[in-house]
Amino acid sequence: MARRGNKHLRIGKRYEQPRPLSGAHATSAHKLGERWVVRTVPGASATKPYTCPACGRPIGVGVAHVVAWPETPAWGLERAVEGRRHWHTGCWNRLT
Ligand SMILES: [Zn+2]
């Protein structure tokens, strides 16, 4: 009996994307009592939804926003980038 398995994995076209230089658009900011590495994420690069830690509301796909993480790793995190958070640009700018 022939099983009609769907064995074809559909592999999307690979786009050769130039890798952004690490830190190319990174700036740093001093907020909430610590220094943060900050990068802006253009709408075209926002391919996943996130929850903004400031207002607790979602950041939709395609919405330009800010990603920031403490320069100094938080307690319990081995690497600072693990503390990375995505923020609404407006929420981030309102932080002091
Ligand atoms: Zn927000």
PDB file of the backbone (N, CA, C, O) and the ligand in Angstrom, with CONECT records:
HET     ZN  A 101       1
ATOM      1  N   MET A   1       0.827  -1.198   0.000  1.00  0.00           N
ATOM      2  CA  MET A   1       0.000   0.000   0.000  1.00  0.00           C
ATOM      3  C   MET A   1       0.864   1.251   0.000  1.00  0.00           C
ATOM      4  O   MET A   1       1.714   1.450   0.867  1.00  0.00           O
ATOM      5  N   ALA A   2       0.631   2.039  -0.944  1.00  0.00           N
ATOM      6  CA  ALA A   2       1.445   3.262  -1.036  1.00  0.00           C
ATOM      7  C   ALA A   2       0.928   4.306  -0.064  1.00  0.00           C
ATOM      8  O   ALA A   2      -0.246   4.675  -0.059  1.00  0.00           O
ATOM      9  N   ARG A   3       1.813   4.742   0.716  1.00  0.00           N
ATOM     10  CA  ARG A   3       1.446   5.816   1.649  1.00  0.00           C
ATOM     11  C   ARG A   3       1.751   7.157   1.029  1.00  0.00           C
ATOM     12  O   ARG A   3       2.840   7.403   0.511  1.00  0.00           O
ATOM     13  N   ARG A   4       0.803   7.972   1.095  1.00  0.00           N
ATOM     14  CA  ARG A   4       1.031   9.283   0.477  1.00  0.00           C
ATOM     15  C   ARG A   4       1.622  10.243   1.486  1.00  0.00           C
ATOM     16  O   ARG A   4       0.968  11.156   1.989  1.00  0.00           O
ATOM     17  N   GLY A   5       2.847  10.002   1.748  1.00  0.00           N
ATOM     18  CA  GLY A   5       3.495  10.900   2.700  1.00  0.00           C
ATOM     19  C   GLY A   5       3.887  12.210   2.037  1.00  0.00           C
ATOM     20  O   GLY A   5       4.263  12.266   0.866  1.00  0.00           O
ATOM     21  N   ASN A   6       3.788  13.194   2.792  1.00  0.00           N
ATOM     22  CA  ASN A   6       4.203  14.492   2.283  1.00  0.00           C
ATOM     23  C   ASN A   6       5.658  14.697   2.642  1.00  0.00           C
ATOM     24  O   ASN A   6       6.005  15.347   3.628  1.00  0.00           O
ATOM     25  N   LYS A   7       6.485  14.120   1.810  1.00  0.00           N
ATOM     26  CA  LYS A   7       7.892  14.133   2.195  1.00  0.00           C
ATOM     27  C   LYS A   7       8.626  15.368   1.736  1.00  0.00           C
ATOM     28  O   LYS A   7       9.778  15.605   2.100  1.00  0.00           O
ATOM     29  N   HIS A   8       7.944  16.142   0.938  1.00  0.00           N
ATOM     30  CA  HIS A   8       8.646  17.320   0.424  1.00  0.00           C
ATOM     31  C   HIS A   8       8.651  18.434   1.449  1.00  0.00           C
ATOM     32  O   HIS A   8       7.627  19.049   1.745  1.00  0.00           O
ATOM     33  N   LEU A   9       9.786  18.663   1.956  1.00  0.00           N
ATOM     34  CA  LEU A   9       9.909  19.807   2.842  1.00  0.00           C
ATOM     35  C   LEU A   9      10.071  21.030   1.963  1.00  0.00           C
ATOM     36  O   LEU A   9      10.933  21.095   1.087  1.00  0.00           O
ATOM     37  N   ARG A  10       9.238  21.962   2.224  1.00  0.00           N
ATOM     38  CA  ARG A  10       9.351  23.145   1.385  1.00  0.00           C
ATOM     39  C   ARG A  10      10.390  24.079   1.976  1.00  0.00           C
ATOM     40  O   ARG A  10      10.202  24.671   3.038  1.00  0.00           O
ATOM     41  N   ILE A  11      11.443  24.183   1.281  1.00  0.00           N
ATOM     42  CA  ILE A  11      12.498  25.063   1.775  1.00  0.00           C
ATOM     43  C   ILE A  11      12.417  26.378   1.021  1.00  0.00           C
ATOM     44  O   ILE A  11      12.520  26.429  -0.204  1.00  0.00           O
ATOM     45  N   GLY A  12      12.238  27.385   1.756  1.00  0.00           N
ATOM     46  CA  GLY A  12      12.085  28.697   1.141  1.00  0.00           C
ATOM     47  C   GLY A  12      13.355  29.143   0.436  1.00  0.00           C
ATOM     48  O   GLY A  12      14.457  28.667   0.708  1.00  0.00           O
ATOM     49  N   LYS A  13      13.157  30.042  -0.444  1.00  0.00           N
ATOM     50  CA  LYS A  13      14.315  30.592  -1.137  1.00  0.00           C
ATOM     51  C   LYS A  13      15.244  31.230  -0.132  1.00  0.00           C
ATOM     52  O   LYS A  13      14.824  31.919   0.798  1.00  0.00           O
ATOM     53  N   ARG A  14      16.472  30.988  -0.340  1.00  0.00           N
ATOM     54  CA  ARG A  14      17.448  31.613   0.550  1.00  0.00           C
ATOM     55  C   ARG A  14      17.831  32.962  -0.026  1.00  0.00           C
ATOM     56  O   ARG A  14      18.259  33.073  -1.175  1.00  0.00           O
ATOM     57  N   TYR A  15      17.678  33.921   0.749  1.00  0.00           N
ATOM     58  CA  TYR A  15      18.124  35.235   0.298  1.00  0.00           C
ATOM     59  C   TYR A  15      19.482  35.497   0.898  1.00  0.00           C
ATOM     60  O   TYR A  15      19.711  35.315   2.094  1.00  0.00           O
ATOM     61  N   GLU A  16      20.347  35.914   0.060  1.00  0.00           N
ATOM     62  CA  GLU A  16      21.666  36.269   0.564  1.00  0.00           C
ATOM     63  C   GLU A  16      21.562  37.642   1.178  1.00  0.00           C
ATOM     64  O   GLU A  16      21.494  38.659   0.488  1.00  0.00           O
ATOM     65  N   GLN A  17      21.552  37.641   2.459  1.00  0.00           N
ATOM     66  CA  GLN A  17      21.459  38.935   3.107  1.00  0.00           C
ATOM     67  C   GLN A  17      22.807  39.332   3.641  1.00  0.00           C
ATOM     68  O   GLN A  17      23.484  38.553   4.311  1.00  0.00           O
ATOM     69  N   PRO A  18      23.181  40.530   3.343  1.00  0.00           N
ATOM     70  CA  PRO A  18      24.441  40.985   3.932  1.00  0.00           C
ATOM     71  C   PRO A  18      24.282  41.032   5.443  1.00  0.00           C
ATOM     72  O   PRO A  18      23.340  41.627   5.967  1.00  0.00           O
ATOM     73  N   ARG A  19      25.186  40.417   6.108  1.00  0.00           N
ATOM     74  CA  ARG A  19      25.100  40.416   7.569  1.00  0.00           C
ATOM     75  C   ARG A  19      25.472  41.786   8.093  1.00  0.00           C
ATOM     76  O   ARG A  19      26.537  42.314   7.770  1.00  0.00           O
ATOM     77  N   PRO A  20      24.615  42.352   8.884  1.00  0.00           N
ATOM     78  CA  PRO A  20      24.991  43.661   9.430  1.00  0.00           C
ATOM     79  C   PRO A  20      26.195  43.507  10.342  1.00  0.00           C
ATOM     80  O   PRO A  20      26.290  42.556  11.117  1.00  0.00           O
ATOM     81  N   LEU A  21      27.091  44.436  10.238  1.00  0.00           N
ATOM     82  CA  LEU A  21      28.244  44.403  11.125  1.00  0.00           C
ATOM     83  C   LEU A  21      27.756  44.481  12.546  1.00  0.00           C
ATOM     84  O   LEU A  21      26.875  45.273  12.883  1.00  0.00           O
ATOM     85  N   SER A  22      28.340  43.651  13.367  1.00  0.00           N
ATOM     86  CA  SER A  22      27.931  43.654  14.754  1.00  0.00           C
ATOM     87  C   SER A  22      28.131  45.035  15.360  1.00  0.00           C
ATOM     88  O   SER A  22      29.221  45.606  15.306  1.00  0.00           O
ATOM     89  N   GLY A  23      27.087  45.542  15.919  1.00  0.00           N
ATOM     90  CA  GLY A  23      27.204  46.831  16.580  1.00  0.00           C
ATOM     91  C   GLY A  23      27.132  48.018  15.632  1.00  0.00           C
ATOM     92  O   GLY A  23      27.341  49.163  16.034  1.00  0.00           O
ATOM     93  N   ALA A  24      26.830  47.730  14.359  1.00  0.00           N
ATOM     94  CA  ALA A  24      26.845  48.807  13.374  1.00  0.00           C
ATOM     95  C   ALA A  24      25.929  49.965  13.763  1.00  0.00           C
ATOM     96  O   ALA A  24      26.307  51.133  13.667  1.00  0.00           O
ATOM     97  N   HIS A  25      24.736  49.624  14.198  1.00  0.00           N
ATOM     98  CA  HIS A  25      23.794  50.681  14.526  1.00  0.00           C
ATOM     99  C   HIS A  25      23.547  50.754  16.024  1.00  0.00           C
ATOM    100  O   HIS A  25      22.558  51.324  16.485  1.00  0.00           O
ATOM    101  N   ALA A  26      24.452  50.174  16.753  1.00  0.00           N
ATOM    102  CA  ALA A  26      24.238  50.163  18.194  1.00  0.00           C
ATOM    103  C   ALA A  26      24.675  51.485  18.812  1.00  0.00           C
ATOM    104  O   ALA A  26      25.699  52.062  18.446  1.00  0.00           O
ATOM    105  N   THR A  27      23.896  51.926  19.723  1.00  0.00           N
ATOM    106  CA  THR A  27      24.290  53.081  20.501  1.00  0.00           C
ATOM    107  C   THR A  27      24.206  52.636  21.951  1.00  0.00           C
ATOM    108  O   THR A  27      23.814  51.503  22.231  1.00  0.00           O
ATOM    109  N   SER A  28      24.561  53.500  22.857  1.00  0.00           N
ATOM    110  CA  SER A  28      24.359  53.110  24.234  1.00  0.00           C
ATOM    111  C   SER A  28      23.588  54.206  24.950  1.00  0.00           C
ATOM    112  O   SER A  28      23.629  55.377  24.574  1.00  0.00           O
ATOM    113  N   ALA A  29      22.903  53.799  25.968  1.00  0.00           N
ATOM    114  CA  ALA A  29      22.061  54.730  26.698  1.00  0.00           C
ATOM    115  C   ALA A  29      22.154  54.396  28.170  1.00  0.00           C
ATOM    116  O   ALA A  29      22.472  53.270  28.551  1.00  0.00           O
ATOM    117  N   HIS A  30      21.877  55.370  28.974  1.00  0.00           N
ATOM    118  CA  HIS A  30      21.863  55.147  30.413  1.00  0.00           C
ATOM    119  C   HIS A  30      20.444  55.316  30.897  1.00  0.00           C
ATOM    120  O   HIS A  30      19.926  56.432  30.949  1.00  0.00           O
ATOM    121  N   LYS A  31      19.816  54.218  31.252  1.00  0.00           N
ATOM    122  CA  LYS A  31      18.433  54.228  31.705  1.00  0.00           C
ATOM    123  C   LYS A  31      18.283  53.216  32.823  1.00  0.00           C
ATOM    124  O   LYS A  31      19.038  52.248  32.909  1.00  0.00           O
ATOM    125  N   LEU A  32      17.320  53.446  33.659  1.00  0.00           N
ATOM    126  CA  LEU A  32      17.003  52.501  34.728  1.00  0.00           C
ATOM    127  C   LEU A  32      18.230  52.169  35.569  1.00  0.00           C
ATOM    128  O   LEU A  32      18.334  51.077  36.129  1.00  0.00           O
ATOM    129  N   GLY A  33      19.142  53.104  35.651  1.00  0.00           N
ATOM    130  CA  GLY A  33      20.290  52.912  36.518  1.00  0.00           C
ATOM    131  C   GLY A  33      21.396  52.063  35.937  1.00  0.00           C
ATOM    132  O   GLY A  33      22.341  51.714  36.646  1.00  0.00           O
ATOM    133  N   GLU A  34      21.302  51.723  34.665  1.00  0.00           N
ATOM    134  CA  GLU A  34      22.428  51.009  34.075  1.00  0.00           C
ATOM    135  C   GLU A  34      22.642  51.407  32.631  1.00  0.00           C
ATOM    136  O   GLU A  34      21.827  52.107  32.029  1.00  0.00           O
ATOM    137  N   ARG A  35      23.753  50.946  32.089  1.00  0.00           N
ATOM    138  CA  ARG A  35      24.048  51.256  30.702  1.00  0.00           C
ATOM    139  C   ARG A  35      23.506  50.157  29.815  1.00  0.00           C
ATOM    140  O   ARG A  35      23.635  48.970  30.115  1.00  0.00           O
ATOM    141  N   TRP A  36      22.895  50.573  28.716  1.00  0.00           N
ATOM    142  CA  TRP A  36      22.286  49.644  27.786  1.00  0.00           C
ATOM    143  C   TRP A  36      22.902  49.800  26.407  1.00  0.00           C
ATOM    144  O   TRP A  36      23.254  50.898  25.975  1.00  0.00           O
ATOM    145  N   VAL A  37      23.020  48.675  25.738  1.00  0.00           N
ATOM    146  CA  VAL A  37      23.350  48.704  24.319  1.00  0.00           C
ATOM    147  C   VAL A  37      22.007  48.739  23.593  1.00  0.00           C
ATOM    148  O   VAL A  37      21.110  47.945  23.876  1.00  0.00           O
ATOM    149  N   VAL A  38      21.892  49.653  22.676  1.00  0.00           N
ATOM    150  CA  VAL A  38      20.596  49.883  22.039  1.00  0.00           C
ATOM    151  C   VAL A  38      20.735  49.775  20.533  1.00  0.00           C
ATOM    152  O   VAL A  38      21.650  50.344  19.937  1.00  0.00           O
ATOM    153  N   ARG A  39      19.836  49.055  19.938  1.00  0.00           N
ATOM    154  CA  ARG A  39      19.795  49.013  18.473  1.00  0.00           C
ATOM    155  C   ARG A  39      18.373  49.231  18.021  1.00  0.00           C
ATOM    156  O   ARG A  39      17.421  48.776  18.654  1.00  0.00           O
ATOM    157  N   THR A  40      18.248  49.924  16.929  1.00  0.00           N
ATOM    158  CA  THR A  40      16.913  50.111  16.379  1.00  0.00           C
ATOM    159  C   THR A  40      16.657  48.987  15.381  1.00  0.00           C
ATOM    160  O   THR A  40      17.544  48.591  14.625  1.00  0.00           O
ATOM    161  N   VAL A  41      15.444  48.491  15.394  1.00  0.00           N
ATOM    162  CA  VAL A  41      15.044  47.431  14.480  1.00  0.00           C
ATOM    163  C   VAL A  41      14.059  48.044  13.489  1.00  0.00           C
ATOM    164  O   VAL A  41      12.952  48.423  13.871  1.00  0.00           O
ATOM    165  N   PRO A  42      14.453  48.144  12.220  1.00  0.00           N
ATOM    166  CA  PRO A  42      13.513  48.687  11.236  1.00  0.00           C
ATOM    167  C   PRO A  42      12.335  47.741  11.034  1.00  0.00           C
ATOM    168  O   PRO A  42      12.452  46.533  11.240  1.00  0.00           O
ATOM    169  N   GLY A  43      11.222  48.296  10.635  1.00  0.00           N
ATOM    170  CA  GLY A  43      10.021  47.488  10.454  1.00  0.00           C
ATOM    171  C   GLY A  43      10.252  46.270   9.580  1.00  0.00           C
ATOM    172  O   GLY A  43       9.695  45.201   9.831  1.00  0.00           O
ATOM    173  N   ALA A  44      11.076  46.433   8.551  1.00  0.00           N
ATOM    174  CA  ALA A  44      11.315  45.324   7.629  1.00  0.00           C
ATOM    175  C   ALA A  44      12.032  44.168   8.309  1.00  0.00           C
ATOM    176  O   ALA A  44      11.948  43.027   7.857  1.00  0.00           O
ATOM    177  N   SER A  45      12.733  44.461   9.388  1.00  0.00           N
ATOM    178  CA  SER A  45      13.462  43.404  10.088  1.00  0.00           C
ATOM    179  C   SER A  45      12.680  42.838  11.257  1.00  0.00           C
ATOM    180  O   SER A  45      13.118  41.878  11.892  1.00  0.00           O
ATOM    181  N   ALA A  46      11.531  43.419  11.546  1.00  0.00           N
ATOM    182  CA  ALA A  46      10.740  42.953  12.687  1.00  0.00           C
ATOM    183  C   ALA A  46       9.827  41.828  12.215  1.00  0.00           C
ATOM    184  O   ALA A  46       8.672  42.050  11.853  1.00  0.00           O
ATOM    185  N   THR A  47      10.372  40.627  12.229  1.00  0.00           N
ATOM    186  CA  THR A  47       9.646  39.499  11.653  1.00  0.00           C
ATOM    187  C   THR A  47       8.983  38.633  12.713  1.00  0.00           C
ATOM    188  O   THR A  47       8.333  37.639  12.390  1.00  0.00           O
ATOM    189  N   LYS A  48       9.144  39.001  13.962  1.00  0.00           N
ATOM    190  CA  LYS A  48       8.502  38.241  15.035  1.00  0.00           C
ATOM    191  C   LYS A  48       7.830  39.208  15.995  1.00  0.00           C
ATOM    192  O   LYS A  48       8.322  40.315  16.213  1.00  0.00           O
ATOM    193  N   PRO A  49       6.724  38.800  16.560  1.00  0.00           N
ATOM    194  CA  PRO A  49       6.094  39.680  17.549  1.00  0.00           C
ATOM    195  C   PRO A  49       6.815  39.588  18.887  1.00  0.00           C
ATOM    196  O   PRO A  49       7.321  38.529  19.260  1.00  0.00           O
ATOM    197  N   TYR A  50       6.857  40.677  19.586  1.00  0.00           N
ATOM    198  CA  TYR A  50       7.482  40.719  20.905  1.00  0.00           C
ATOM    199  C   TYR A  50       6.532  41.406  21.866  1.00  0.00           C
ATOM    200  O   TYR A  50       5.564  42.048  21.457  1.00  0.00           O
ATOM    201  N   THR A  51       6.818  41.262  23.123  1.00  0.00           N
ATOM    202  CA  THR A  51       6.054  41.990  24.122  1.00  0.00           C
ATOM    203  C   THR A  51       6.945  43.052  24.728  1.00  0.00           C
ATOM    204  O   THR A  51       8.049  42.771  25.194  1.00  0.00           O
ATOM    205  N   CYS A  52       6.459  44.248  24.714  1.00  0.00           N
ATOM    206  CA  CYS A  52       7.237  45.358  25.259  1.00  0.00           C
ATOM    207  C   CYS A  52       7.221  45.277  26.780  1.00  0.00           C
ATOM    208  O   CYS A  52       6.147  45.253  27.382  1.00  0.00           O
ATOM    209  N   PRO A  53       8.394  45.235  27.412  1.00  0.00           N
ATOM    210  CA  PRO A  53       8.430  45.105  28.878  1.00  0.00           C
ATOM    211  C   PRO A  53       7.959  46.374  29.594  1.00  0.00           C
ATOM    212  O   PRO A  53       7.634  46.334  30.781  1.00  0.00           O
ATOM    213  N   ALA A  54       7.923  47.473  28.887  1.00  0.00           N
ATOM    214  CA  ALA A  54       7.520  48.717  29.544  1.00  0.00           C
ATOM    215  C   ALA A  54       6.008  48.792  29.710  1.00  0.00           C
ATOM    216  O   ALA A  54       5.515  49.130  30.786  1.00  0.00           O
ATOM    217  N   CYS A  55       5.274  48.478  28.653  1.00  0.00           N
ATOM    218  CA  CYS A  55       3.823  48.640  28.714  1.00  0.00           C
ATOM    219  C   CYS A  55       3.117  47.296  28.694  1.00  0.00           C
ATOM    220  O   CYS A  55       1.905  47.233  28.897  1.00  0.00           O
ATOM    221  N   GLY A  56       3.864  46.209  28.451  1.00  0.00           N
ATOM    222  CA  GLY A  56       3.270  44.887  28.448  1.00  0.00           C
ATOM    223  C   GLY A  56       2.404  44.609  27.235  1.00  0.00           C
ATOM    224  O   GLY A  56       1.691  43.607  27.183  1.00  0.00           O
ATOM    225  N   ARG A  57       2.471  45.498  26.266  1.00  0.00           N
ATOM    226  CA  ARG A  57       1.667  45.299  25.065  1.00  0.00           C
ATOM    227  C   ARG A  57       2.528  44.752  23.934  1.00  0.00           C
ATOM    228  O   ARG A  57       3.743  44.947  23.922  1.00  0.00           O
ATOM    229  N   PRO A  58       1.905  44.076  22.996  1.00  0.00           N
ATOM    230  CA  PRO A  58       2.693  43.458  21.929  1.00  0.00           C
ATOM    231  C   PRO A  58       3.286  44.476  20.955  1.00  0.00           C
ATOM    232  O   PRO A  58       2.726  45.545  20.710  1.00  0.00           O
ATOM    233  N   ILE A  59       4.414  44.105  20.423  1.00  0.00           N
ATOM    234  CA  ILE A  59       5.019  44.851  19.321  1.00  0.00           C
ATOM    235  C   ILE A  59       4.784  43.980  18.096  1.00  0.00           C
ATOM    236  O   ILE A  59       5.318  42.874  18.006  1.00  0.00           O
ATOM    237  N   GLY A  60       4.013  44.457  17.183  1.00  0.00           N
ATOM    238  CA  GLY A  60       3.606  43.628  16.047  1.00  0.00           C
ATOM    239  C   GLY A  60       4.722  43.424  15.042  1.00  0.00           C
ATOM    240  O   GLY A  60       5.717  44.148  15.016  1.00  0.00           O
ATOM    241  N   VAL A  61       4.518  42.414  14.220  1.00  0.00           N
ATOM    242  CA  VAL A  61       5.441  42.166  13.117  1.00  0.00           C
ATOM    243  C   VAL A  61       5.408  43.379  12.188  1.00  0.00           C
ATOM    244  O   VAL A  61       4.343  43.916  11.885  1.00  0.00           O
ATOM    245  N   GLY A  62       6.565  43.791  11.752  1.00  0.00           N
ATOM    246  CA  GLY A  62       6.641  44.914  10.826  1.00  0.00           C
ATOM    247  C   GLY A  62       6.674  46.276  11.491  1.00  0.00           C
ATOM    248  O   GLY A  62       6.711  47.310  10.824  1.00  0.00           O
ATOM    249  N   VAL A  63       6.661  46.261  12.817  1.00  0.00           N
ATOM    250  CA  VAL A  63       6.699  47.535  13.535  1.00  0.00           C
ATOM    251  C   VAL A  63       8.137  47.841  13.943  1.00  0.00           C
ATOM    252  O   VAL A  63       8.787  47.056  14.634  1.00  0.00           O
ATOM    253  N   ALA A  64       8.603  48.969  13.510  1.00  0.00           N
ATOM    254  CA  ALA A  64       9.953  49.375  13.902  1.00  0.00           C
ATOM    255  C   ALA A  64       9.994  49.576  15.407  1.00  0.00           C
ATOM    256  O   ALA A  64       9.079  50.160  15.987  1.00  0.00           O
ATOM    257  N   HIS A  65      11.036  49.101  16.024  1.00  0.00           N
ATOM    258  CA  HIS A  65      11.124  49.238  17.473  1.00  0.00           C
ATOM    259  C   HIS A  65      12.589  49.267  17.900  1.00  0.00           C
ATOM    260  O   HIS A  65      13.485  49.438  17.073  1.00  0.00           O
ATOM    261  N   VAL A  66      12.815  49.101  19.172  1.00  0.00           N
ATOM    262  CA  VAL A  66      14.161  49.201  19.724  1.00  0.00           C
ATOM    263  C   VAL A  66      14.470  47.906  20.458  1.00  0.00           C
ATOM    264  O   VAL A  66      13.623  47.370  21.172  1.00  0.00           O
ATOM    265  N   VAL A  67      15.678  47.409  20.280  1.00  0.00           N
ATOM    266  CA  VAL A  67      16.101  46.278  21.094  1.00  0.00           C
ATOM    267  C   VAL A  67      17.255  46.765  21.956  1.00  0.00           C
ATOM    268  O   VAL A  67      18.170  47.431  21.473  1.00  0.00           O
ATOM    269  N   ALA A  68      17.200  46.429  23.215  1.00  0.00           N
ATOM    270  CA  ALA A  68      18.219  46.919  24.134  1.00  0.00           C
ATOM    271  C   ALA A  68      18.550  45.848  25.149  1.00  0.00           C
ATOM    272  O   ALA A  68      17.699  45.044  25.530  1.00  0.00           O
ATOM    273  N   TRP A  69      19.791  45.850  25.577  1.00  0.00           N
ATOM    274  CA  TRP A  69      20.196  44.916  26.626  1.00  0.00           C
ATOM    275  C   TRP A  69      21.258  45.589  27.473  1.00  0.00           C
ATOM    276  O   TRP A  69      22.000  46.442  26.989  1.00  0.00           O
ATOM    277  N   PRO A  70      21.328  45.212  28.713  1.00  0.00           N
ATOM    278  CA  PRO A  70      22.295  45.851  29.605  1.00  0.00           C
ATOM    279  C   PRO A  70      23.723  45.546  29.172  1.00  0.00           C
ATOM    280  O   PRO A  70      24.032  44.422  28.778  1.00  0.00           O
ATOM    281  N   GLU A  71      24.575  46.533  29.244  1.00  0.00           N
ATOM    282  CA  GLU A  71      25.981  46.300  28.911  1.00  0.00           C
ATOM    283  C   GLU A  71      26.599  45.306  29.870  1.00  0.00           C
ATOM    284  O   GLU A  71      27.473  44.525  29.496  1.00  0.00           O
ATOM    285  N   THR A  72      26.149  45.341  31.084  1.00  0.00           N
ATOM    286  CA  THR A  72      26.636  44.408  32.093  1.00  0.00           C
ATOM    287  C   THR A  72      25.595  43.315  32.242  1.00  0.00           C
ATOM    288  O   THR A  72      24.424  43.608  32.485  1.00  0.00           O
ATOM    289  N   PRO A  73      25.994  42.075  32.102  1.00  0.00           N
ATOM    290  CA  PRO A  73      25.001  41.008  32.211  1.00  0.00           C
ATOM    291  C   PRO A  73      24.285  41.042  33.548  1.00  0.00           C
ATOM    292  O   PRO A  73      24.898  41.273  34.591  1.00  0.00           O
ATOM    293  N   ALA A  74      23.000  40.811  33.507  1.00  0.00           N
ATOM    294  CA  ALA A  74      22.233  40.759  34.746  1.00  0.00           C
ATOM    295  C   ALA A  74      22.644  39.517  35.526  1.00  0.00           C
ATOM    296  O   ALA A  74      23.248  38.594  34.979  1.00  0.00           O
ATOM    297  N   TRP A  75      22.315  39.511  36.782  1.00  0.00           N
ATOM    298  CA  TRP A  75      22.622  38.351  37.609  1.00  0.00           C
ATOM    299  C   TRP A  75      22.046  37.098  36.980  1.00  0.00           C
ATOM    300  O   TRP A  75      20.888  37.068  36.563  1.00  0.00           O
ATOM    301  N   GLY A  76      22.864  36.073  36.921  1.00  0.00           N
ATOM    302  CA  GLY A  76      22.349  34.794  36.447  1.00  0.00           C
ATOM    303  C   GLY A  76      22.419  34.621  34.940  1.00  0.00           C
ATOM    304  O   GLY A  76      22.182  33.531  34.419  1.00  0.00           O
ATOM    305  N   LEU A  77      22.742  35.691  34.252  1.00  0.00           N
ATOM    306  CA  LEU A  77      22.866  35.556  32.804  1.00  0.00           C
ATOM    307  C   LEU A  77      24.339  35.499  32.451  1.00  0.00           C
ATOM    308  O   LEU A  77      25.140  36.300  32.931  1.00  0.00           O
ATOM    309  N   GLU A  78      24.679  34.551  31.614  1.00  0.00           N
ATOM    310  CA  GLU A  78      26.079  34.434  31.260  1.00  0.00           C
ATOM    311  C   GLU A  78      26.497  35.507  30.269  1.00  0.00           C
ATOM    312  O   GLU A  78      27.623  36.003  30.287  1.00  0.00           O
ATOM    313  N   ARG A  79      25.577  35.838  29.428  1.00  0.00           N
ATOM    314  CA  ARG A  79      25.905  36.815  28.405  1.00  0.00           C
ATOM    315  C   ARG A  79      24.879  37.937  28.407  1.00  0.00           C
ATOM    316  O   ARG A  79      23.681  37.717  28.587  1.00  0.00           O
ATOM    317  N   ALA A  80      25.380  39.125  28.205  1.00  0.00           N
ATOM    318  CA  ALA A  80      24.506  40.285  28.286  1.00  0.00           C
ATOM    319  C   ALA A  80      23.357  40.204  27.302  1.00  0.00           C
ATOM    320  O   ALA A  80      22.247  40.644  27.600  1.00  0.00           O
ATOM    321  N   VAL A  81      23.620  39.640  26.120  1.00  0.00           N
ATOM    322  CA  VAL A  81      22.571  39.628  25.107  1.00  0.00           C
ATOM    323  C   VAL A  81      21.372  38.789  25.533  1.00  0.00           C
ATOM    324  O   VAL A  81      20.283  38.931  24.979  1.00  0.00           O
ATOM    325  N   GLU A  82      21.573  37.911  26.519  1.00  0.00           N
ATOM    326  CA  GLU A  82      20.429  37.133  26.979  1.00  0.00           C
ATOM    327  C   GLU A  82      19.423  38.005  27.717  1.00  0.00           C
ATOM    328  O   GLU A  82      18.274  37.616  27.930  1.00  0.00           O
ATOM    329  N   GLY A  83      19.876  39.182  28.099  1.00  0.00           N
ATOM    330  CA  GLY A  83      18.965  40.112  28.750  1.00  0.00           C
ATOM    331  C   GLY A  83      18.295  41.041  27.756  1.00  0.00           C
ATOM    332  O   GLY A  83      17.679  42.038  28.133  1.00  0.00           O
ATOM    333  N   ARG A  84      18.420  40.708  26.505  1.00  0.00           N
ATOM    334  CA  ARG A  84      17.873  41.526  25.430  1.00  0.00           C
ATOM    335  C   ARG A  84      16.357  41.657  25.530  1.00  0.00           C
ATOM    336  O   ARG A  84      15.647  40.681  25.775  1.00  0.00           O
ATOM    337  N   ARG A  85      15.885  42.861  25.340  1.00  0.00           N
ATOM    338  CA  ARG A  85      14.451  43.088  25.359  1.00  0.00           C
ATOM    339  C   ARG A  85      14.064  43.956  24.179  1.00  0.00           C
ATOM    340  O   ARG A  85      14.827  44.806  23.719  1.00  0.00           O
ATOM    341  N   HIS A  86      12.882  43.719  23.718  1.00  0.00           N
ATOM    342  CA  HIS A  86      12.357  44.539  22.625  1.00  0.00           C
ATOM    343  C   HIS A  86      11.349  45.525  23.194  1.00  0.00           C
ATOM    344  O   HIS A  86      10.467  45.146  23.964  1.00  0.00           O
ATOM    345  N   TRP A  87      11.478  46.764  22.821  1.00  0.00           N
ATOM    346  CA  TRP A  87      10.659  47.832  23.367  1.00  0.00           C
ATOM    347  C   TRP A  87      10.015  48.623  22.241  1.00  0.00           C
ATOM    348  O   TRP A  87      10.570  48.735  21.148  1.00  0.00           O
ATOM    349  N   HIS A  88       8.857  49.161  22.515  1.00  0.00           N
ATOM    350  CA  HIS A  88       8.326  50.167  21.603  1.00  0.00           C
ATOM    351  C   HIS A  88       9.296  51.348  21.624  1.00  0.00           C
ATOM    352  O   HIS A  88       9.829  51.704  22.674  1.00  0.00           O
ATOM    353  N   THR A  89       9.511  51.932  20.491  1.00  0.00           N
ATOM    354  CA  THR A  89      10.429  53.074  20.450  1.00  0.00           C
ATOM    355  C   THR A  89       9.972  54.155  21.417  1.00  0.00           C
ATOM    356  O   THR A  89      10.782  54.732  22.143  1.00  0.00           O
ATOM    357  N   GLY A  90       8.677  54.426  21.424  1.00  0.00           N
ATOM    358  CA  GLY A  90       8.157  55.463  22.312  1.00  0.00           C
ATOM    359  C   GLY A  90       8.341  55.110  23.780  1.00  0.00           C
ATOM    360  O   GLY A  90       8.709  55.960  24.591  1.00  0.00           O
ATOM    361  N   CYS A  91       8.083  53.844  24.118  1.00  0.00           N
ATOM    362  CA  CYS A  91       8.244  53.412  25.513  1.00  0.00           C
ATOM    363  C   CYS A  91       9.698  53.532  25.933  1.00  0.00           C
ATOM    364  O   CYS A  91      10.004  54.000  27.030  1.00  0.00           O
ATOM    365  N   TRP A  92      10.578  53.108  25.059  1.00  0.00           N
ATOM    366  CA  TRP A  92      12.009  53.180  25.369  1.00  0.00           C
ATOM    367  C   TRP A  92      12.421  54.633  25.587  1.00  0.00           C
ATOM    368  O   TRP A  92      13.149  54.946  26.530  1.00  0.00           O
ATOM    369  N   ASN A  93      11.957  55.501  24.722  1.00  0.00           N
ATOM    370  CA  ASN A  93      12.358  56.907  24.836  1.00  0.00           C
ATOM    371  C   ASN A  93      11.807  57.553  26.102  1.00  0.00           C
ATOM    372  O   ASN A  93      12.367  58.526  26.608  1.00  0.00           O
ATOM    373  N   ARG A  94      10.718  57.010  26.603  1.00  0.00           N
ATOM    374  CA  ARG A  94      10.156  57.588  27.829  1.00  0.00           C
ATOM    375  C   ARG A  94      10.889  57.137  29.078  1.00  0.00           C
ATOM    376  O   ARG A  94      10.775  57.753  30.138  1.00  0.00           O
ATOM    377  N   LEU A  95      11.643  56.054  28.941  1.00  0.00           N
ATOM    378  CA  LEU A  95      12.387  55.581  30.115  1.00  0.00           C
ATOM    379  C   LEU A  95      13.479  56.583  30.450  1.00  0.00           C
ATOM    380  O   LEU A  95      14.010  57.269  29.577  1.00  0.00           O
ATOM    381  N   THR A  96      13.793  56.648  31.706  1.00  0.00           N
ATOM    382  CA  THR A  96      14.889  57.533  32.080  1.00  0.00           C
ATOM    383  C   THR A  96      15.889  56.775  32.941  1.00  0.00           C
ATOM    384  O   THR A  96      16.895  57.344  33.365  1.00  0.00           O
TER     385      THR A  96
HETATM  386 ZN    ZN A 101       5.553  49.572  24.976  1.00  0.00          ZN2+
END
